[in-house]
């Protein structure tokens, strides 16, 4: 894609060949979306497909290619998003809808985006899938349960500390973010509880220790 192609070069056959190559070389489970092409450095190809063929989804349909990709308007329809989510969960034999990053890793960035934008976020969307019944609402009021969920999120993403509400939501932990604010005093308070749970000195305690060390060293 680095060199300029002559006019008329990007025929449907050549576009399809290139999409197949990108899919194969990047181990994608489905044809790359427009976002995938951008992230992988194929901005030129993405622009050509968008301008000349009306986007990836429409192009693949015109070539009678079976794909989970939907047009932008389709992704705004909740019934479509639910159907695709159920098909993907069944296809991969997942017990539940995975988090945002996992969906993106498997090539379902469009689905992840639609869930966040049009499905009310992962927390609400899981209710629509019938998964929320696994966790009774009362459990979210339980401090130990939420602490364990926070640790689960941190371990699953390699976070050294609990991130902001925005990062949690973007990573598919909207339920955790919502209930920390609703039942556990908000993020600053909850982070202190998490430090206590992990037996990590609080920030105030660490500051006091530093001041004591400084005062002792200046005598």
N, C-alpha and C positions, 0 to 999 in steps of 0.2 A: 504493500500500500504506500511505500515511500515515494516511488516514482510516478510521474503524471501519466495517466493512461489516455490514449486517443479517444476522441468522441465516438460513442457507440460501442466502446469496449465492454461495458458492464451489461451484457445481455443477461436475461434470466438464468441461463445455463451457467454462466461464469459466476454470477452472484451466489447461486445455490452451491456450486463447487467450493467457493471460498467459505461459505457458512459451514459446510460439512467439515472442511479442513480445520476451521477454528474450533468447532465442537469437538472434533477428535483430538486435536493437539492439547486442548485445555481440559480434557476429561469431563466435559459438560454432559449432564443427563438429558438435556434438551438443546435445541438450537439456541444460539446466543440471542439475548434481547438487545434492544438498543443500548441499554445501560451497560450490559456486558461488553458490547463492542467498544463503547467509550472507555470503560475501565481497562480493557485489554489493549487499548491503543489503536483501535480500528475506527477512528472518528470519521475518516474519509468514506469508508464503506458504509457506515451508519448513515451519513448524510446522503449518500447516493440512494440507498434503499428508501430512506424517508421521502426524499424529493421525487424520485422517479417511480417508486412502487408503492408509496403510501404507508411505509413502515414495515417492520419485520413480520408482524402477524398477518397483515394483508398479503404480503408477498408470498409467504409460505402457503397460505390458503390458495392463492392463484396457481401455485405449483402442485396443488393437491397433496401437500405434505401434512401428515398428522402431527400435531404439536399441541402442547398445553398453552401456547401463547395466544393471548387475546388482544384485541385492539384496545386502545385507551378507553373507549366508551364501554366496552364489555367489562373491563376491570372495575368500572364504577357500579356495576350491577351486583348486588349482594348475592343473589342466587347463583350467578356464575362463579363468583369467588368461592362460595361454599362448595360448589360441585367440584371445582378444580382442587381445592384443599383436600376433600375427601378422597378423590382419585389418587392424589399424590401420597397421602398417608397409606392408602391400601397398596399402592404400587411398591413402596419401600418397606411395607410391613412394620411401620412405626406404630407404637401403642398410642401415641398422642401427637398433636401438632408440635413440631420442634420449634425452637426459638428462631428469631430473625436471622442470626448469623448462619445457622445450619441450613436454613432454606436458601440463603444466598450461596453458600458453599456448594449446594447441589444444583445450582443453576436456576433457582426459583425466585430471583430477585423481584420480578414483577408481582408475584403472589405476595411476597413479604411487604412490598410497597402498598399493594391494594388493601391488605389487612390493616395496615397502619392508617391509611388515608380514608378508606371507605367502609371498613369493617369495624370501626370503633376501637381499634387497637387490639393487640393479642389477647388481652384479658377478656374483653367483651366478646371477641370472636370465638374464643374457646367455649364460652357459654352457649353460643349458637351451634357449635359442633356437639354440644352435650357433654363436654369434658369437665366443665366446672363442677359437676356433681361429685367428682372425685374429692373435692375439697369443700367441706361444709363452711359456710360463711363465718361461723363462730370461731373456726380455727385461726382465721386471720387476726382475731383479737388476742390470741394466745402469744405472749412474747417469745417463748421458747420456739414455737413453731415458725414464727416470722424470722427469728434469728437464724434458724437452720436453713430457711429458704434463702436468706441473704448469703450465707456461707456457700450454699449450693450454687448460687449465681456467680459468686466470686471464683470458686474453684473451677466452674465450667468455662469461665472466660479468662482465667489467669490474672484476675485483678488482685492486687495486693491490699486494696481497701475498697469499701463500697463506693461506687461512683455516684454521680448526681442523678436526680430523678430523670432528667432528659436522656442520659445515656442508658439508664435502665429501660426506659420505654422504647428507645430505638433498638435495644438489644432483645426486645421481646419479653421483658419482665414488668409489664405495665401493672399487673395485679400487685406485685410486690411494692412498686413505687406508690400506688394509690393507697394501699393499706398501711404503709409506713407513715404516711401523712395523716391518714384518717384516724388510726387507732394508737399510734406509738409516738406521738409528740413531734413528728416531722423529722427531717434528716439529721440535723445537728444533734438532737436528743438521742435519736436511734443509734447514731454512730458511736456515741459514748456508751450506750448499752451494749453494743457489739464489742467494743474494746474491753468492757468488763467481762463479757461472756468468754472472750478469748484470752482473758487475763493479761491484756496489754495495758501498760500505764496510760492514763488519759493524757491529753495534750497539756492540760493544766499542771498535772503532776510532773510531766517531763520538763515543763518550763520552770517549775519550782526547783526541781533537781539541778537544772542548769544554773539557776541563779545562786543556789546554795554552793555549787562547785565554784562558781565565779567568785563569790564572796569569800569562800575559804581560801582560794588561791591568791587573793589580794591582800590577805593578812600578813 
